[in-house]
């Protein structure tokens, strides 16, 4: 878009702020920190209850979410490679 098109678009939207400036009222309307914190607290509450009931499954979920390999991964990989003749 050229300068005129940008000016026309801004005028059409009633946008009077400087380029790259977000007015506080727009920022506040789009701010979801409080809602996100509430959703996270609810998730943590539900996951804590799940962890009590299904501790092994919860631990596995946490391990995967942390990007950690299973404890025996290196040995299991070596065993498979040896069995398949790759070692």
Helices and strands as residue ranges (DSSP letters): H 3-13, H 24-30, H 33-53, H 55-65, H 73-83
